[in-house]
Every structure is written in C-alpha cells, then in structure tokens.
C-alpha cells in the first residue's frame, strides 16, 4: 500500500483547474504526482491511499481535473480506480471532498477533453 | 499736509466700491463667456496635502445607503453612472488630464462621497474596481475631494478596504476600527489563484483568532468559496472570442469582512466580464437551461433580453454548466451553494449584469432582474460561525 499525502507532496493550498490558472493546479497534480503514484501502486499490485488531511480546501474544478481527468484522458478506467485507489481523511467535514472525487470519477467520460488537449 | 475731509473719505469709498463691483461684473462676464456660471469651493487633496480649490459644478451625490441589499437599485444605477464617467475621462489623453489638473485648484466634476452614511464591503468593492480600472488604464489617480466632510465610519471602511489608495489623498490617518468589524484590504489579479485565495483566507482567519474564535470549521469553506468565485471570473468572465476594447481590464477583485460580534464572515469577488447571461447561450448544453424558459416564454431568451437575466443566473446555479461545452465543467456555482448548506447558516448571492440570485440555507433560490447592469459579475458568500 502506498500513501500519498497531498499536503506534504503537493501543497496545502491547491489551486484551480489548469496550469494556466497558476501553480498547484489540478492538471499539474494529476500529471506530476497522481498518475505516477497510481502507476507505481499498480506495478506493486497494491493500493494507493490519497490522504487529503492538512489541505486547506479544494475547488471543484481542481478535484474534477485531477481525478475525473484520470478517466477523461484515458489514463485509467473508472472501475479500475475503485479497486486501485482509496481516499482518506480523518476530518468529517472533508467527506464532501471524498464523495465529490468519486462522483467526478464515475461521471467522467473518456475522451471528454478540450480540443487542444485531444490532439 | 493735505487735509482729508469726510467728503473725501466718502468719495474714496464710493470709488473703491465701484471698482470692486466692476471687478465682480467682469468676473461674471468672463465666467458666462467661458460657459461656467458658478464655482463651488472645495478642498482638493493630493499626496502632498490639500489645497483650496474650486469645482465647476456641485458634486455628484452618492446614495446615502451604499448597500447592494438595502438599496440595490439606486446603488447599481449610481455605479453605472460612475463607470460611464470614468470611462469617458479615461479616453482623454493623459497629457490633457494632467494639464487640466496642473494647479490642482480646479475640477470640473467630482463625486461627492460625503453623502454616504452607510457602506457595505461588497458595494465598496465594486466602486473600488471602477476606480482601479481607471487607474490601470490611465496610470493616474483622481484626487479626493472634500474628504474632511466624509462620514467618519464610511472613511474608515473605505480606508480599510484600500479604496483611498486608489485616490490622491492627504495622509490623514484612518479612524480606529469599530469594535468587532474588520474589512480586509481588497486584492485584484488574474492568475495565481491559490496564493491570492490563501492570503485572503489567512487574513480573515487571523482576525477571527485574534477575537478568540476558532475558524477551523469554516476555513476550508472560505478558501474553497474564494477559489470557486475567482475561477468563475478567470475561466468565463473574459472569453477570448468576446469583443474586448482597450478599456477592458481582465481582472477580478475580492475582499472580505469579519464581524466578530455577530460571528459572521463574508467574502465578495467581482469582475468586469461579459456576465453569466451573455455566456450561457454559448454553452453546448444550453438546452438544459432552456427548459427553465420554455414553459414561460415558449422559446429561449436572447442575449440582449436583459429582463430575463435573473432567471438565467438561477438556471446556471441549478444546472451547473459552463460555456466550454464540456460536461465536466461548471460545477463552481453549484459548489458555492453546497458551501452555504454545510455552514451553520449562510447566504450566497450572485449578481450578474441585470440579474440577481440569492440563496439562504434552508430556503429556496430566489431571483430578480433590475433596471441597470452591475457591469460584470459579483459573487457574495456569507457564512455564520
């Protein structure tokens, strides 16, 4: 089992959706941290635990781009992520973020990306 | 030695009076010839102090209650007038502007802030955004006129907000803060959302901690609310295909307020963008929004039909789609509504062009459309601790 603590590995202040929105974007998190961690977990046959404690808060667009983007950019399939990844938080008020992440993963459609990114 | 008689004195006084009257008549004749018929004595402030000057007209009076809740129609109409005047002045070349104000002793028109008796942070933010846009376009600041007549509490609030930094004003100290109520200095920007949202969140939570109030329960809601509102401005307010002129300043402005006594925190984010009703029809999933209108109109409203702005924003809040046409976008406004639901009590208000939508926890979403445009989009979020 591999644990990815977002506040330590990425930062306490996640930003917007795209890298153009500024640092600590969902796009940056997915490309540079989340995808490599999932590939590593997949290679070891274990699970990736994403710990969201310590972060100040998440914008919906950050979570959708970071986690929904895994499906939309065809990095992973939604059903595979349910077995490969776990979202963890010790604070009950962060349950909304955990629920939102799985909602975005389940609702994401493969290939539903901006035209520039599709090419 | 010449003896001055009483008759001499009377004659001298008469001639002096005649000369004085002649001078008055001549000055009146000159003013009438130049088109100005009256002069008003004012105190014009600049960064080095203040001078006695004159204005060609009485000041344009501000609404006494400068609040977008209690007096929205009058304030929005007034702000539309301010926007129009500032944009007209900004079209004048900078050299002409500085030549006119060379002596700092005469102004043609000015806004009289002394009539404001009460001002709220959200309304003050929109006012500050107009003056900040003028400053960015022209590189100059307008002088503060008759600041000594401004209401003390209004002066303090505008000073805390940072509005006075947008004017040339004397360096008179701002009155000490009213017990328990603090306004965070406004910020503006275009990118680097996490840093700006983080700094504003820290400023507000620091004020709460100083009053022995634990902000942990709402810290993430404040940060998320700011991010969502700022992202809405960044992603949708200034689309690349919209007709922007050289007076468009593609930024957002934000501020916050803490009321320790009422245990209330509020944030406001404003942009000068094209507005939600303008971008909605370009959404690929606009058909879901159209369902709100077909029962009433039998058709979809057009961009120019401002009378449906309130309903358009309400539809955007409910459907939660955006202009990119991608189904995964547009969760920001809906997310703001969820933030209100998570708090002990709260309110969300979105004002865009002529439309206004507000949602209070435990009640349903309401909308209305006003006569004048707010000139962009204003998002206000209020949370109760």
Boltz contact constraints between the chains, C-beta under 6 A:
constraints:
  - contact:
      token1: [A, 13]
      token2: [B, 194]
      max_distance: 6.0
  - contact:
      token1: [A, 13]
      token2: [B, 198]
      max_distance: 6.0
  - contact:
      token1: [A, 15]
      token2: [B, 193]
      max_distance: 6.0
  - contact:
      token1: [A, 15]
      token2: [B, 194]
      max_distance: 6.0
  - contact:
      token1: [A, 16]
      token2: [B, 193]
      max_distance: 6.0
  - contact:
      token1: [A, 16]
      token2: [B, 231]
      max_distance: 6.0
  - contact:
      token1: [A, 21]
      token2: [B, 193]
      max_distance: 6.0
  - contact:
      token1: [A, 22]
      token2: [B, 191]
      max_distance: 6.0
  - contact:
      token1: [A, 22]
      token2: [B, 192]
      max_distance: 6.0
  - contact:
      token1: [A, 22]
      token2: [B, 193]
      max_distance: 6.0
  - contact:
      token1: [A, 24]
      token2: [B, 194]
      max_distance: 6.0
  - contact:
      token1: [A, 56]
      token2: [B, 220]
      max_distance: 6.0
  - contact:
      token1: [A, 56]
      token2: [B, 223]
      max_distance: 6.0
  - contact:
      token1: [A, 57]
      token2: [B, 220]
      max_distance: 6.0
  - contact:
      token1: [A, 57]
      token2: [B, 223]
      max_distance: 6.0
  - contact:
      token1: [A, 57]
      token2: [B, 224]
      max_distance: 6.0
  - contact:
      token1: [A, 59]
      token2: [B, 224]
      max_distance: 6.0
  - contact:
      token1: [A, 59]
      token2: [B, 227]
      max_distance: 6.0
  - contact:
      token1: [A, 59]
      token2: [B, 228]
      max_distance: 6.0
  - contact:
      token1: [A, 59]
      token2: [B, 231]
      max_distance: 6.0
  - contact:
      token1: [A, 60]
      token2: [B, 331]
      max_distance: 6.0
  - contact:
      token1: [A, 60]
      token2: [B, 335]
      max_distance: 6.0
  - contact:
      token1: [A, 61]
      token2: [B, 231]
      max_distance: 6.0
  - contact:
      token1: [A, 64]
      token2: [B, 328]
      max_distance: 6.0
  - contact:
      token1: [A, 68]
      token2: [B, 328]
      max_distance: 6.0
  - contact:
      token1: [A, 112]
      token2: [B, 326]
      max_distance: 6.0
